[in-house]
Amino acid sequence: MTDSYDIAIAGSGFAGSLMAMIAKRLGYSVVLLERGRHPRVVIGESSTPLANLLLEELCRRYDLSAIAPLAKWGSWQRKYPDIGCGLKRGFTFYQHRPDRPDDPNESYDNQLLVAASPHDEISDTHWFRADFDSFLVQQARELGVVYLDEVKVDQVVCRETGASLHGARHGETFSVNTHFLIDATGPRGLLHHALELGESPLPHFPATQALYNHFSGVTRPAPTSLSESAPYPPEDAAVHHVFDGGWIWVLRFNNGITSAGIAATDELAAHLRLEEGADSWYRVVDSIPTLQTQFGTADAVQQFRHMPRISFLSSRVAGERWAMLPSAAGFVDPLLSTGFPLTLLGVERLARILEVAIDSPHLESDLEVYERRTRDELLTTARLIAALYANMSNFALFKKLCLLYFAAASYSESARRLGKPHLASSFLLHDHPQFGPRSRDLVERAMHTSPGAETNRLIEDILRAIEPIDVAGLCKPNPRSWYPVNAAELLGSCSKLESTPEEIEALLQSCGFYQPQQQS
Ligand SMILES: Cc1cc2nc3c(=O)[nH]c(=O)nc-3n(C[C@H](O)[C@H](O)[C@H](O)COP(=O)(O)OP(=O)(O)OC[C@H]3O[C@@H](n4cnc5c(N)ncnc54)[C@H](O)[C@@H]3O)c2cc1C
């Protein structure tokens, strides 16, 4: 069998299917090639305000109305209650120290709570990827994308005019010729192997490993007077349990499943013997009283998966007639849920390139820009997360370093929602003329900062750097480290967004910030 398509996309995770739907909407013939078969277990589940905004914008621009409800908790629950989902009201961080094994909910010192939404209706979500990705593939097929699963691609030949893929499906050989090939197969995926591309280093980033699973029967911690007054229920969030050299994530879905795993430096992973799987997991969980209680009666629903290396950066991201999505080009760490927004920014940029036409004389230079931006964003993310790993035992600094991320993310989201994307044209504002270089300096300093006076100086400098882009009140004194979403802060920061209070008020109304009873 030999077929020809304008565009071939390898990998039918959410990003490959979304890219395929967009390409189809732009009038191209599209084939989507998948090695496995849906539904399948995939890790990478927690969305963010920026990720959901990007999804919403893509759905609007390319008329994907069936996908749009998945960008918010409320519309998702009404339209697709059978697609597994988790409520993510914010980012919860608890620090654990072997010398203080108390419940992190009982003290402000060892927690950081950053709300991402003011109420459930417009909240972010965790995507139960088995359901979510199957649904997207089904939608792509309904739009006319040709979908071939269980394919084994053995050879990829890239030429000036296009690419051909050769392989086998269900015992028969096949070839696909295409004018443009998009790799959405994830890290160390199809093109990385087929074109024998090397890996690039992620400077300063520690070598890390992961061990993870899905569980049933994970209990919620009992509410305390502290957790009951928090800006959102702390467990309705991406919950991060941080300790020296690593951290554990806990993401609850509404179908009884909880996703949990540990990411750790090689040194800690060796100490914990992560490669042992279940035994290692329960040893770690049993050493943290609050997790021991939650997971004590839980059952693992899959085999434990050990990932011997989490981070990755491909030496190439795009070529003459091919491009990798950011998720195939590289990955840093799940710590700040950066995978989805980075991937969706890549989908958006490739979609703009496809809008112009794949035989445009600018294709080559457009792809060079795409490659540079993708790498820059991954490297910026790696620098910040490296600084966080370096300070997991210096939690005062860890918390403030996180604010670099939250400040840039909330500023970017607001700027985009106001129709002023030029104010925030890069992930983490890394090419912002002032914030970009300052933030780079700060995270570099944080790699070598000791607790005490040096940490205090760095914290002051972080708050000074954030102030000009802070639209969420992150710079204000906050002894609890609880950051709610606050309309007054955004209104008071309107000049930072080159906007009037009326524009901000209109934005708050249009994005559903106020619940119906609050409007009256
Ligand atoms: C441990 C961990 C936790 C993470 N947690 C988060 C998180 O909480 N939030 C977040 O934003 N990001 C997270 N990420 C990142 C997130 O997983 C990715 O950003 C996301 O999965 C990218 O989606 P995708 O559709 O591009 O690729 P994937 O989900 O990786 O899908 C790739 C698809 O390609 C198929 N495939 C692979 N090879 C081939 C081949 N040769 N031929 C054809 N098909 C192939 C696979 O079967 C799969 O269906 C996490 C990553 C890891 C490793």
PDBQT file of the ligand as one rigid body, heavy atoms in Angstrom, charges set to zero:
ROOT
HETATM    1  C1  LIG A 601       6.424  11.593  34.302  1.00  0.00    +0.000 C 
HETATM    2  C2  LIG A 601       5.825  12.689  33.484  1.00  0.00    +0.000 A 
HETATM    3  C3  LIG A 601       4.799  13.458  34.004  1.00  0.00    +0.000 A 
HETATM    4  C4  LIG A 601       4.287  14.523  33.259  1.00  0.00    +0.000 A 
HETATM    5  N1  LIG A 601       3.305  15.309  33.805  1.00  0.00    +0.000 NA
HETATM    6  C5  LIG A 601       2.871  16.391  33.139  1.00  0.00    +0.000 A 
HETATM    7  C6  LIG A 601       1.901  17.245  33.690  1.00  0.00    +0.000 A 
HETATM    8  O1  LIG A 601       1.391  16.999  34.773  1.00  0.00    +0.000 OA
HETATM    9  N2  LIG A 601       1.518  18.346  32.985  1.00  0.00    +0.000 N 
HETATM   10  C7  LIG A 601       2.062  18.640  31.775  1.00  0.00    +0.000 A 
HETATM   11  O2  LIG A 601       1.737  19.682  31.206  1.00  0.00    +0.000 OA
HETATM   12  N3  LIG A 601       2.951  17.798  31.187  1.00  0.00    +0.000 NA
HETATM   13  C8  LIG A 601       3.369  16.696  31.843  1.00  0.00    +0.000 A 
HETATM   14  N4  LIG A 601       4.253  15.857  31.252  1.00  0.00    +0.000 N 
HETATM   15  C9  LIG A 601       4.591  16.100  29.842  1.00  0.00    +0.000 C 
HETATM   16  C10 LIG A 601       3.483  15.505  28.972  1.00  0.00    +0.000 C 
HETATM   17  O3  LIG A 601       3.488  14.116  29.154  1.00  0.00    +0.000 OA
HETATM   18  C11 LIG A 601       3.684  15.831  27.499  1.00  0.00    +0.000 C 
HETATM   19  O4  LIG A 601       3.785  17.222  27.340  1.00  0.00    +0.000 OA
HETATM   20  C12 LIG A 601       2.488  15.337  26.690  1.00  0.00    +0.000 C 
HETATM   21  O5  LIG A 601       2.236  13.986  26.932  1.00  0.00    +0.000 OA
HETATM   22  C13 LIG A 601       2.753  15.552  25.246  1.00  0.00    +0.000 C 
HETATM   23  O6  LIG A 601       1.698  14.982  24.540  1.00  0.00    +0.000 OA
HETATM   24  P1  LIG A 601       1.891  14.436  23.084  1.00  0.00    +0.000 P 
HETATM   25  O7  LIG A 601       0.545  14.171  22.553  1.00  0.00    +0.000 OA
HETATM   26  O8  LIG A 601       2.754  15.371  22.311  1.00  0.00    +0.000 OA
HETATM   27  O9  LIG A 601       2.783  13.138  23.222  1.00  0.00    +0.000 OA
HETATM   28  P2  LIG A 601       2.515  11.763  23.937  1.00  0.00    +0.000 P 
HETATM   29  O10 LIG A 601       1.448  11.865  24.919  1.00  0.00    +0.000 OA
HETATM   30  O11 LIG A 601       3.875  11.309  24.387  1.00  0.00    +0.000 OA
HETATM   31  O12 LIG A 601       2.010  10.810  22.769  1.00  0.00    +0.000 OA
HETATM   32  C14 LIG A 601       2.896  10.297  21.820  1.00  0.00    +0.000 C 
HETATM   33  C15 LIG A 601       2.143   9.258  20.978  1.00  0.00    +0.000 C 
HETATM   34  O13 LIG A 601       3.026   8.834  19.941  1.00  0.00    +0.000 OA
HETATM   35  C16 LIG A 601       2.959   7.425  19.825  1.00  0.00    +0.000 C 
HETATM   36  N5  LIG A 601       4.252   6.969  19.270  1.00  0.00    +0.000 N 
HETATM   37  C17 LIG A 601       5.442   6.873  19.895  1.00  0.00    +0.000 A 
HETATM   38  N6  LIG A 601       6.382   6.450  19.040  1.00  0.00    +0.000 NA
HETATM   39  C18 LIG A 601       5.782   6.279  17.848  1.00  0.00    +0.000 A 
HETATM   40  C19 LIG A 601       6.243   5.867  16.570  1.00  0.00    +0.000 A 
HETATM   41  N7  LIG A 601       7.512   5.515  16.361  1.00  0.00    +0.000 N 
HETATM   42  N8  LIG A 601       5.359   5.819  15.546  1.00  0.00    +0.000 NA
HETATM   43  C20 LIG A 601       4.043   6.169  15.750  1.00  0.00    +0.000 A 
HETATM   44  N9  LIG A 601       3.559   6.554  16.950  1.00  0.00    +0.000 NA
HETATM   45  C21 LIG A 601       4.420   6.616  17.978  1.00  0.00    +0.000 A 
HETATM   46  C22 LIG A 601       2.717   6.938  21.240  1.00  0.00    +0.000 C 
HETATM   47  O14 LIG A 601       2.157   5.639  21.244  1.00  0.00    +0.000 OA
HETATM   48  C23 LIG A 601       1.741   8.007  21.743  1.00  0.00    +0.000 C 
HETATM   49  O15 LIG A 601       0.428   7.676  21.445  1.00  0.00    +0.000 OA
HETATM   50  C24 LIG A 601       4.781  14.792  31.971  1.00  0.00    +0.000 A 
HETATM   51  C25 LIG A 601       5.782  13.977  31.434  1.00  0.00    +0.000 A 
HETATM   52  C26 LIG A 601       6.307  12.948  32.184  1.00  0.00    +0.000 A 
HETATM   53  C27 LIG A 601       7.406  12.123  31.594  1.00  0.00    +0.000 C 
ENDROOT
TORSDOF 0
